[in-house]
Amino acid sequence: MTQSTIDRVRASLPRRRRKERVLKWIGLASVGFAFLMLATLITSLTVSGYTAFVQTHITLDVTIDPKKVRESRLPRGKFDDVLTAALTSHLPNVDVSDRKVRKDVERILSNGAQFELRDRVVADPSLIGQTITLTVPVSDPYDQLNKGGIDPNTPEENRRLKDNQIAMFGALKDAGLISKPLNLGLITNADSRFPELAGLRGALVGSAWALLVCFLISFPVGIGAAIYLEEFAPKNKLSDLIEVNINNLAAVPSVVFGLLALSVFIGWFGLPRSAPLVGGMTLALMTMPTIIIATRAALKSVPPSIREAALGLGASPQQAVFGHVLPLAMPGILTGTIIGLAQALGETAPLLLIGMNAFITSAPDGPMSSATALPTQIFIWADSPERGFASRTSAAILVLLGFLITMNGIAIYLRNKFERKW
């Protein structure tokens, strides 16, 4: 007897439901695995980078000896000797007449301590002859020691600090001179060869200038191109070819845009290397296809009845698009733009090719000044042999991830707040 269609369907239901459950569990396992990898990444970065958010400081009562610092010779002066004298006053059992021991004492303080003292005295020469309280960072080995990065129980020949150096730091710590406050210098300082002084200010300002240039170029040009292609361009082989190439450009590796910028912007136009202007123009080339695609999708999402109603009331095609369609599509356009800028913020390869990985010790004061960016600063620190830069690399990655999450969060908020359901 021939089995009816309904009987065949009923017989297949257990198998179909079994496959549906398997597919569901595969999807849940994939999502769980993705979250596990993300949690592993964030945890590893936090564990290795949280120490960079605090910095070991030492507080000293510094007597500015007029014999070593003279007002007539400022800003020159023996500020390192003044600081060494302040340190040795808390180390009575240390013989600083021994040159090697004196060098060990001097190395406790960061190299920037003498310049901080110099700047204070230059700003107020009346401090000469007085005793002031000065809080300065210690050098990287002692910072690592205070944070647990150097184990005193390790054999002396296998660690950076010798027993006498650890003993001197212990004496200063017992005297209550050592503190570990929040490391604001990680954000407010520019780059430095010394890990305890290095910060992200130059990279943050450089990224801000580059993103500003990128936005000013890619946003109007991308929206204009999308409006023309979607609303006004004739549908022929040429427009189809342009559309295919725009979609292909969105998938081109970023290093290709870096090579293009190196040959065109720097080679032909003679623009300066490592300038945020060139970096922003390079990122604009990368971001423009994303903005065009997002804008066209947002324009397509507006119902045709909006255009037809505007045209039926006597509006011109330009008035219909710019007065009715474009405002309704703007939330989607802004979302795509922010996501494109967030992608540009994390790009490294094109910025390396145009030289935005130079060692810059001050924040740029304009788009033509030499600068680094957050991704290239991370690359520089990751390539540094100094151990103190390892934690700063992870901390800088966390800062970059924070900016990316914030920008994507803003995009999601704008989409949910202004998106219209048709």
C-alpha positions as MATLAB code, in Angstrom:
seq = 'MTQSTIDRVRASLPRRRRKERVLKWIGLASVGFAFLMLATLITSLTVSGYTAFVQTHITLDVTIDPKKVRESRLPRGKFDDVLTAALTSHLPNVDVSDRKVRKDVERILSNGAQFELRDRVVADPSLIGQTITLTVPVSDPYDQLNKGGIDPNTPEENRRLKDNQIAMFGALKDAGLISKPLNLGLITNADSRFPELAGLRGALVGSAWALLVCFLISFPVGIGAAIYLEEFAPKNKLSDLIEVNINNLAAVPSVVFGLLALSVFIGWFGLPRSAPLVGGMTLALMTMPTIIIATRAALKSVPPSIREAALGLGASPQQAVFGHVLPLAMPGILTGTIIGLAQALGETAPLLLIGMNAFITSAPDGPMSSATALPTQIFIWADSPERGFASRTSAAILVLLGFLITMNGIAIYLRNKFERKW';
ca = [
       0.000    0.000    0.000;
       1.395    3.407   -0.979;
       2.270    5.590    2.023;
       0.461    8.916    2.023;
       2.318   12.182    2.030;
       1.160   13.058    5.539;
       2.404    9.708    6.840;
       5.814   10.271    5.247;
       5.978   13.719    6.844;
       5.059   12.338   10.259;
       7.673    9.602    9.918;
      10.359   12.162    9.125;
       9.488   14.479   12.012;
      11.669   12.748   14.689;
      14.679   12.815   12.367;
      14.107   16.471   11.468;
      13.653   17.462   15.097;
      16.796   15.543   16.014;
      18.746   17.439   13.378;
      17.251   20.703   14.604;
      18.420   19.981   18.163;
      21.881   19.060   16.919;
      22.071   22.281   14.916;
      20.901   24.261   17.937;
      23.559   22.734   20.177;
      26.244   23.325   17.553;
      25.229   26.992   17.403;
      25.257   27.327   21.200;
      28.644   25.610   21.372;
      30.027   28.000   18.750;
      28.758   31.036   20.632;
      30.092   29.635   23.904;
      33.488   28.941   22.348;
      33.632   32.502   20.970;
      32.821   33.965   24.386;
      35.393   31.658   26.006;
      38.103   32.882   23.629;
      37.077   36.497   24.250;
      37.130   35.975   28.004;
      40.540   34.292   27.726;
      41.892   37.246   25.741;
      40.539   39.864   28.149;
      41.713   37.880   31.181;
      45.229   37.383   29.827;
      45.515   41.080   28.953;
      44.209   42.105   32.363;
      46.531   39.764   34.249;
      49.589   40.918   32.320;
      48.635   44.594   32.061;
      46.922   45.626   35.285;
      50.261   46.444   36.928;
      50.821   49.212   34.362;
      47.843   51.114   35.765;
      49.767   51.715   38.997;
      53.281   53.085   39.380;
      55.787   52.897   42.220;
      56.727   56.337   43.567;
      59.085   57.538   46.261;
      58.464   60.639   48.371;
      61.567   62.558   49.490;
      62.286   65.713   51.451;
      64.760   67.345   49.085;
      67.020   70.156   50.257;
      68.082   72.202   47.250;
      71.703   72.970   48.043;
      72.733   76.421   46.671;
      76.234   75.040   46.103;
      74.877   72.502   43.628;
      72.024   74.518   42.118;
      72.716   78.188   41.396;
      70.071   80.565   40.194;
      72.522   82.214   37.803;
      73.114   78.905   35.993;
      69.528   77.683   35.674;
      68.285   75.507   34.096;
      71.654   73.829   34.527;
      72.551   72.387   37.905;
      73.514   69.220   39.736;
      69.965   68.115   40.388;
      70.957   64.446   40.384;
      73.388   65.112   43.258;
      70.635   66.872   45.203;
      68.332   63.881   44.794;
      71.081   61.424   45.684;
      71.754   63.349   48.891;
      68.061   63.155   49.779;
      68.085   59.403   49.184;
      71.243   58.693   51.173;
      69.843   60.546   54.172;
      67.477   57.571   54.535;
      70.264   55.031   53.954;
      72.695   55.673   56.831;
      74.415   52.299   56.402;
      75.276   52.912   52.760;
      78.739   54.199   51.902;
      78.171   56.570   48.970;
      81.880   57.360   48.798;
      82.160   54.078   46.912;
      81.451   55.022   43.301;
      79.696   51.740   42.497;
      77.438   52.037   45.529;
      76.658   55.635   44.645;
      75.628   54.546   41.165;
      73.330   51.925   42.696;
      71.687   54.631   44.817;
      71.240   56.921   41.815;
      69.616   54.130   39.810;
      66.774   53.828   42.321;
      65.158   56.966   40.947;
      63.760   57.276   37.459;
      65.838   59.221   34.978;
      63.017   61.761   34.793;
      63.217   62.627   38.511;
      66.032   65.148   38.076;
      64.143   66.856   35.259;
      61.000   67.108   37.356;
      63.021   68.756   40.130;
      64.707   71.034   37.588;
      61.362   72.170   36.183;
      60.076   73.045   39.649;
      63.171   75.057   40.493;
      63.178   76.850   37.129;
      59.524   77.756   37.634;
      60.266   79.085   41.135;
      63.967   79.898   41.762;
      63.137   80.958   45.328;
      63.080   77.231   46.191;
      66.899   77.203   46.122;
      68.115   76.750   49.683;
      64.772   75.390   50.859;
      63.545   71.862   51.563;
      60.639   70.668   49.452;
      58.684   67.423   49.319;
      59.039   65.702   45.985;
      57.234   62.566   44.807;
      58.836   60.955   41.770;
      58.699   57.510   40.132;
      61.385   54.933   40.770;
      63.231   53.268   37.903;
      61.740   50.264   36.160;
      63.697   47.476   37.958;
      62.569   48.751   41.358;
      59.046   49.242   40.052;
      59.072   45.602   38.944;
      60.425   44.582   42.359;
      57.652   46.437   44.184;
      54.993   44.900   41.925;
      56.273   41.359   42.385;
      57.853   41.096   38.950;
      61.262   40.340   40.494;
      61.478   37.547   43.052;
      64.099   38.310   45.745;
      64.406   34.552   46.341;
      65.736   33.997   42.830;
      69.506   33.445   42.716;
      71.310   36.775   42.502;
      72.950   36.042   39.169;
      69.521   35.402   37.576;
      67.808   38.692   38.432;
      68.266   42.333   37.490;
      68.769   43.616   41.047;
      71.530   42.474   43.352;
      71.077   41.746   47.045;
      72.457   45.109   48.179;
      70.093   46.950   45.794;
      67.086   45.028   47.094;
      68.215   45.777   50.650;
      68.411   49.519   49.942;
      64.919   49.529   48.439;
      63.631   47.535   51.416;
      65.054   50.158   53.775;
      63.280   52.936   51.862;
      60.065   50.939   51.924;
      60.356   50.345   55.673;
      60.805   54.085   56.123;
      57.382   54.623   54.523;
      58.746   56.470   51.490;
      57.397   54.067   48.871;
      53.861   54.311   47.492;
      51.991   52.775   44.567;
      49.356   55.254   43.326;
      47.279   55.157   40.155;
      49.522   55.650   37.133;
      47.993   58.725   35.505;
      51.207   59.089   33.513;
      50.087   56.160   31.356;
      47.588   58.576   29.796;
      49.161   61.996   30.388;
      52.778   61.214   29.402;
      54.125   60.807   25.892;
      56.451   57.985   24.881;
      59.824   57.509   26.540;
      62.782   55.147   26.443;
      62.190   54.529   30.148;
      59.160   52.292   30.867;
      58.262   54.073   34.105;
      57.879   57.366   32.195;
      56.255   56.090   28.998;
      52.646   57.008   28.310;
      50.005   57.076   25.608;
      49.330   60.791   25.306;
      51.171   61.198   22.017;
      49.477   58.126   20.543;
      46.026   59.226   21.730;
      46.409   62.707   20.266;
      47.882   61.290   17.053;
      44.959   58.854   16.693;
      42.496   61.681   17.357;
      44.018   63.847   14.606;
      44.119   60.925   12.159;
      40.488   59.969   12.875;
      39.397   63.593   12.495;
      41.052   63.823    9.072;
      39.584   60.423    8.170;
      36.073   61.521    9.159;
      36.244   64.871    7.361;
      37.216   63.122    4.121;
      35.371   59.802    4.197;
      32.022   60.959    5.641;
      30.970   63.562    3.026;
      32.613   61.784    0.095;
      31.229   58.379    1.089;
      27.692   59.676    1.597;
      27.800   61.675   -1.621;
      28.975   58.667   -3.627;
      26.339   56.426   -2.055;
      23.514   58.890   -2.730;
      24.528   59.241   -6.358;
      24.896   55.492   -6.947;
      21.657   54.611   -5.164;
      19.370   57.463   -6.170;
      20.591   59.125   -9.341;
      23.067   56.938  -11.262;
      21.641   55.160  -14.304;
      21.500   51.389  -13.959;
      23.929   50.207  -16.599;
      27.130   48.189  -16.890;
      29.280   51.103  -15.744;
      27.358   51.586  -12.495;
      27.394   47.804  -11.949;
      31.183   47.803  -12.446;
      31.589   50.655   -9.939;
      29.417   48.829   -7.402;
      31.430   45.610   -7.766;
      34.706   47.493   -7.316;
      33.429   49.280   -4.192;
      32.484   45.925   -2.676;
      35.912   44.575   -3.603;
      37.671   47.575   -2.052;
      35.950   46.857    1.254;
      37.701   43.470    1.303;
      41.168   44.624    0.191;
      43.860   44.024    2.876;
      44.762   47.197    4.733;
      48.448   46.882    3.858;
      47.546   47.590    0.217;
      46.134   50.975    1.200;
      49.354   51.646    3.086;
      51.419   50.917   -0.013;
      49.138   53.162   -2.055;
      49.501   56.004    0.451;
      53.278   55.527    0.555;
      53.613   55.871   -3.217;
      50.957   58.551   -3.819;
      50.681   60.784   -0.754;
      54.347   60.613    0.261;
      56.074   59.699   -3.002;
      54.130   61.869   -5.459;
      52.616   64.625   -3.333;
      55.615   64.931   -1.013;
      53.590   64.977    2.212;
      55.592   64.379    5.420;
      56.009   60.878    6.774;
      54.439   59.979   10.133;
      51.992   62.912    9.907;
      48.383   62.378   11.081;
      47.243   64.084    7.869;
      48.703   61.263    5.777;
      47.468   58.677    8.275;
      43.956   60.123    8.174;
      43.925   60.189    4.372;
      45.071   56.565    4.293;
      42.404   55.508    6.776;
      39.827   57.472    4.768;
      40.611   55.346    1.703;
      39.934   52.246    3.806;
      36.808   53.569    5.499;
      35.096   55.027    2.425;
      33.901   51.685    0.940;
      32.401   50.716    4.301;
      30.556   54.040    4.572;
      29.310   53.796    0.964;
      27.964   50.269    1.498;
      26.335   51.195    4.835;
      24.797   54.369    3.370;
      23.357   52.538    0.370;
      21.854   49.912    2.662;
      20.334   52.660    4.844;
      18.871   54.404    1.780;
      17.394   51.145    0.522;
      15.720   50.571    3.890;
      13.605   53.718    3.477;
      10.240   52.667    1.926;
       9.677   53.755   -1.687;
       6.399   55.340   -0.596;
       8.394   58.156    1.067;
       9.980   59.085   -2.252;
       6.720   58.665   -4.146;
       4.798   60.839   -1.693;
       7.381   63.618   -1.922;
       7.434   63.481   -5.710;
       3.625   63.384   -5.815;
       3.493   66.626   -3.843;
       5.706   68.354   -6.382;
       9.152   67.920   -4.862;
      12.087   67.490   -7.204;
      14.137   64.264   -7.008;
      16.865   66.182   -5.165;
      14.345   67.596   -2.682;
      12.833   64.156   -2.130;
      16.216   62.593   -1.423;
      17.819   65.331    0.693;
      14.654   66.495    2.440;
      12.945   63.191    3.179;
      14.942   60.052    2.392;
      18.350   61.083    3.708;
      17.125   62.247    7.177;
      15.286   58.948    7.645;
      18.382   56.983    6.599;
      20.783   59.012    8.760;
      20.711   56.676   11.847;
      21.899   53.778    9.710;
      24.479   55.997    8.019;
      25.879   57.161   11.373;
      26.031   53.576   12.621;
      28.006   52.473    9.573;
      30.286   55.502    9.842;
      31.111   54.879   13.500;
      31.804   51.204   12.831;
      34.064   52.194    9.937;
      35.954   54.673   12.134;
      36.294   52.043   14.862;
      37.830   49.697   12.299;
      40.190   52.472   11.188;
      41.226   53.151   14.800;
      42.541   49.608   15.160;
      44.494   49.460   11.903;
      48.264   49.096   12.189;
      49.763   47.941    8.875;
      49.002   51.044    6.747;
      50.223   53.382    9.489;
      53.477   51.455    9.800;
      54.095   51.807    6.076;
      53.702   55.596    6.165;
      56.038   55.918    9.164;
      53.647   56.537   12.053;
      55.795   54.327   14.274;
      58.491   56.906   14.975;
      59.794   57.524   18.472;
      57.895   60.709   19.423;
      58.419   62.139   22.917;
      55.708   64.807   22.704;
      52.105   64.958   21.581;
      51.530   66.375   18.067;
      50.170   69.913   17.937;
      48.560   69.559   14.511;
      47.862   67.184   11.621;
      51.241   67.963   10.022;
      53.345   67.153   13.100;
      55.087   63.815   13.520;
      52.981   61.422   15.559;
      52.201   57.837   16.398;
      48.813   56.169   16.819;
      47.503   53.743   19.408;
      48.044   50.574   17.320;
      51.552   51.603   16.248;
      52.438   52.591   19.824;
      51.425   49.093   20.904;
      53.647   47.682   18.151;
      56.605   49.797   19.326;
      56.219   48.761   22.958;
      55.715   45.097   22.076;
      59.009   45.177   20.174;
      60.923   46.760   23.075;
      63.329   44.541   25.050;
      62.626   46.350   28.348;
      60.516   44.185   30.634;
      58.505   47.142   31.883;
      57.050   47.657   28.414;
      55.424   44.204   28.462;
      52.764   45.254   30.975;
      52.371   48.618   29.260;
      51.727   46.849   25.961;
      48.849   44.894   27.494;
      47.545   48.029   29.190;
      47.634   49.937   25.893;
      45.701   47.104   24.217;
      43.073   47.356   26.967;
      42.834   51.121   26.369;
      42.422   50.517   22.630;
      39.762   47.866   23.247;
      37.992   50.319   25.543;
      37.804   52.889   22.763;
      36.608   50.300   20.245;
      33.907   48.997   22.602;
      32.805   52.563   23.328;
      32.543   53.450   19.640;
      30.602   50.283   18.848;
      28.377   50.916   21.853;
      27.605   54.410   20.557;
      26.752   52.931   17.158;
      24.355   50.419   18.731;
      22.764   53.155   20.864;
      22.191   55.437   17.881;
      20.746   52.577   15.858;
      18.309   51.553   18.606;
      17.326   55.114   19.489;
      16.687   56.522   16.040;
      15.922   53.436   13.961;
      12.382   53.391   12.552;
      10.334   50.279   11.929;
       8.402   50.340    8.686;
];
